[in-house]
């Protein structure tokens, strides 16, 4: 359905494995340290927390959904799956399987959930019975010379495929069918119960039944048991970089095997004959994960190095979906004027445009050769401007998706900030090495002027939305105001006590907010150069301590400050963020903190700890100094005896949590932040809150229905808005006949016109009654347009929200209409062509008849 959604839950560390139940209702999410969340995918909420005490390598539900297996260290643990019966504990351990000598890597189940296979780093694969079968308790398979990456059972069979990291595939045939598994004869149940009871008295938690496998069982133990024989061994490719196989997936119904390699190449093979269907390269990074959909048509690939997700239709060899985030951290963002799109710029030099309703990136511009420092939209919403450290400011066209202007300075400068005026004609960028501001014309691309006067790097630029006045902030502790219409001279200089980091104008242009290095936000009446207020924000940042910090988090916060500011759409609040996991929203008038948003609880990022963790401290210093990243398989294999795998130049790196840019949506319904975690969007529209407005004792749902029944539509609408229940408002609005909309609109009080417009904007996004709501919007704007114009600054977010919703529908419907027009024209053209052909045939037949008649007469 081309939608992406983020769950409202998070683990304390990065999630490493996910198990999905066969019916798609439950998921198990496990983080780096083995802490698990049981999540309902229907209610999108956490049902249960569980801790496995060790890192978990893989998790898999049985096909019947009754059990699930997790692998950690060299053990496989089988649990009863939650949700099948009512129980106090969601995770009940059933059996513990021992067998491999090294860490386990992968799991696969047979179709009837009777057995499962586990691959290991000790180059062996183990087949275990999910129940105690008389002829199969465990079976060990060798035959490989490297780590087992994946193992797969054939459909409705015990036959097995095993794949190792050196790109070798072994085909194993079993002498027994699944129906041939014999249940174990029942033991003396009373004795077994007593033994279990005695065990549980001494143990903190029941361990379940333990099964210990032997790699080389004796002849007596293997008599009358299941036997496996290797019938074939295949190698994918012995040349070059192919032999580092990283992931695999198998579709049992179509016998399709997909394998991914460290070089970004993937193969499609048909088993058991090992016929190569095709081989393609999708990336230059290792393919970390592969999944095939239930019909076997689509294959999903994940490349963790680039943050790349790709869904590939292998039969037509085309992309269904291709998404990739910024390779390095995002630095800046901007909303389009209608709030439909967000543009982001990253340190990787890419400029990406995202759709706010589907959460997908639909275009990426790669023209910059260095990190992008600032991005912005022009007022018409079709041009994106980006400034970069490569010394260029580029303009991109959203109609044709091309870079149509490139602005440069006379001598190379690294641009740190960017601003464009409300007309979209004047483009300005600040330099961080020459301390100058460059002004260009968008129309001609010419450099108009170079503004000098600052004595430090330019940190931020902002145009007044109502006048052609530019505010520039610098590390020289000043904010300068430049008049663009009066020969670019300095209109005013505001002097502060500390280096200025960011400057922002209020949407009505009457106030200026400035954040400085000392952690203060100051508000200025820039017309009179008077400070109107200040907020001491240092304590609200609440900086966490880094792993290698020698001081406490409280002391570290004293040197921190806000690096990004943004006014809300109505100008009453201000958002502030910086080198911290918190985003603060302040009331400008009262100068108080209204709310703090914690953008992440992920301890895999640095600067998240509030207190010193004594467990990580040794007599030699912090454990963080020990580089753990050098032994991972992600690096290059060093084929020397006794040497750990991994590239010795590879180092373990923890990114630091920070908020680099904040922007409020022009619709006033949401705000976005670029952070170390990615692009986060916070919205008002997702919560269910009872928030009545001027509520009376007579306003009840039954009274509203009664009024509606009496056809007093205006009174019913006002009562519904007082109760402020969305479903009820929708019911009342849709009960008004379309021919009476005009009368109802003209009798609505001014206060409720704004509320009806806001409701219409949100209703457009979900409702299918497009024409009906368009009639409402048209009549309201025609009848109350003049009155709304007088309050345009306050109502601008609502109007923009309505415009965004209508524009979204316009784009969808216009495509459909154009397609229909094209089809009708095509059908008409073909019918005309056929008519002409038929006419031509008829005339030729008539001519033949005339010729034959003339021959006859002759």
LINZI-V497853 format. One record per backbone hydrogen bond with DSSP energy under -0.5 kcal/mol. CO is the residue of the C=O (numbers start at 1). NH is the residue of the N-H. Records with the same first field share a line. If there is no record, write none. Layout:
CO: NH  NH
This chain:
7: 9
12: 603
14: 32
17: 30
19: 28
21: 24
25: 41  42
26: 21
27: 29  39
28: 19
29: 37
30: 16  17
31: 34  56
34: 52
35: 31
36: 50
37: 29  39
38: 47  48
39: 27  41
40: 44  45
45: 40
48: 38
50: 36
55: 73
58: 71
60: 69
62: 65
66: 81
67: 62
68: 79
69: 60
70: 77
71: 57  58
72: 75
73: 104
74: 99
75: 72
76: 97
77: 70  79
78: 94  95
79: 68
80: 92
81: 84
85: 83
88: 90
90: 92
91: 93
92: 80
94: 209
95: 78
96: 98  211
97: 76
98: 213
100: 99
103: 121
106: 119
108: 117
110: 113
114: 130  131
115: 110
116: 128
117: 108
118: 126
119: 105  106
120: 123  148
123: 144
124: 120
125: 141
126: 118  128
127: 139
128: 116
131: 133
132: 184
135: 226
136: 133
137: 129
138: 137
139: 127
141: 125
147: 165
150: 163
152: 161
154: 157
159: 154
160: 172
161: 152
162: 170
163: 149  150
164: 167  168
165: 245
167: 236
168: 164
169: 234
170: 162  172
171: 231  232
172: 160
173: 229
177: 180
178: 181
182: 134  135
187: 189
188: 192
189: 193
190: 194
191: 195
192: 196
193: 197
194: 198
195: 199
196: 200
197: 201
198: 202
199: 202  203
209: 96
211: 98  213
214: 217
218: 222
219: 223
220: 223
222: 225
227: 175
229: 173  231
232: 171
234: 169
239: 242
240: 243
241: 244
243: 245
244: 262
247: 260
249: 258
250: 252
251: 255  256
255: 257  271
256: 251
257: 269
258: 249
259: 267
260: 246  247
261: 264  287
264: 282  283
265: 261
266: 280
267: 259
268: 277  278
269: 257  271
270: 274  275
275: 270  277
278: 268
280: 266
286: 288
289: 302
291: 300
293: 296
297: 314
298: 293
299: 312
300: 291
301: 310
302: 288  289  304
303: 307  308
307: 325
308: 303
309: 323
310: 301  312
311: 320  321
312: 299  314
313: 317  318
318: 313
321: 311
323: 309
329: 347
332: 345
334: 343
336: 339
340: 356
341: 336
342: 354
343: 334
344: 352
345: 331  332
346: 349  372
349: 368
350: 346
351: 365
352: 344
353: 362  363
354: 342  356
355: 359
358: 4
360: 355  362
363: 353
365: 351
371: 389
374: 387
376: 385
378: 381
382: 398
383: 378
384: 396
385: 376
386: 394
387: 373  374
388: 391  415
391: 409
392: 388
393: 407
394: 386
395: 404  405
396: 384  398
397: 401  402
402: 397  404
405: 395
407: 393
413: 415
414: 432
417: 430
419: 428
421: 424
425: 427  442
426: 421
427: 440
428: 419
429: 438
430: 416  417
431: 458
435: 454
436: 431
437: 451
438: 429
439: 448  449
440: 427  442
441: 445
446: 441  448
449: 439
450: 452
451: 437
454: 453
457: 475
460: 473
462: 471
467: 469
468: 484
469: 464
470: 482
471: 462
472: 480
473: 459  460
474: 477  500
477: 496
478: 474
479: 494
480: 472  482
481: 491  492
482: 470  484
483: 488
485: 487
486: 489
489: 483
492: 481
493: 495
494: 479
499: 517
502: 515
504: 513
506: 509
511: 506
512: 524
513: 504
514: 522
515: 501  502
516: 519
519: 537
520: 516  522
521: 535
522: 514
523: 532  533
524: 512  526
525: 528  529  530
530: 525
533: 523
535: 521  537
537: 541
538: 542
545: 609
546: 549
552: 556
553: 557
555: 558
556: 559
557: 560
561: 579
564: 577
566: 575
568: 571
572: 588  589
573: 568
574: 586
575: 566
576: 584
577: 563  564
578: 580  659
581: 599  600
582: 578
583: 597
584: 576
585: 594  595
586: 574  588
587: 591  592
592: 587
595: 585
596: 598
597: 583  599
601: 603
602: 605
606: 657
607: 544
609: 545
610: 553
612: 614
613: 616
614: 617
616: 623
618: 621
621: 618
622: 625
623: 626
625: 627
626: 628
628: 631
629: 632
632: 635
636: 646
637: 639
638: 640
640: 643
647: 650
653: 655
655: 606
658: 660  676
661: 674
663: 672
665: 668
669: 684
670: 665
671: 682
672: 663
673: 675  680
674: 660  661
675: 330  678
678: 675  680
680: 673
682: 671
684: 687
687: 689
689: 691
696: 699
698: 700
700: 704
701: 705
702: 706
703: 707
704: 708
705: 709
706: 710
707: 712
708: 711
711: 713
712: 716
713: 717
714: 718
715: 719
716: 720
717: 721
718: 722
719: 723
720: 724  725
722: 693
724: 726
725: 729
726: 730
727: 731
728: 732
729: 733
730: 734
731: 735
732: 735  736
733: 736
737: 740
738: 741
740: 744
741: 745
742: 746
743: 747
744: 748
745: 748
749: 752  753
750: 753  754
751: 755
752: 756
753: 757
754: 758
755: 759
756: 760
757: 761
758: 762
759: 763
760: 764
761: 765
762: 766
763: 766  767
768: 770
769: 773
770: 774
771: 775
772: 776
773: 777
774: 778
775: 779
776: 780
777: 781
778: 782
779: 783
780: 784
781: 785
784: 788
785: 789
786: 790
787: 791
788: 791
789: 792
791: 795
792: 796
795: 799
796: 800
797: 801
798: 802
799: 803
800: 804
801: 805
802: 806
803: 807
804: 808
805: 809
806: 810
807: 811
808: 812
809: 813
810: 814
811: 815
812: 816
813: 817
814: 818
815: 819
816: 820
817: 821
818: 822
819: 823
820: 824
821: 825
822: 826
823: 827
824: 828
825: 829
826: 830
827: 831
828: 832
829: 833
830: 834
831: 835
832: 836
833: 837
834: 838
835: 839
836: 840
837: 841
838: 842
839: 843
840: 844
841: 845
842: 846
843: 847
844: 848
845: 849
846: 850
847: 851
848: 852
849: 853
850: 854
851: 855
852: 856
853: 857
854: 858
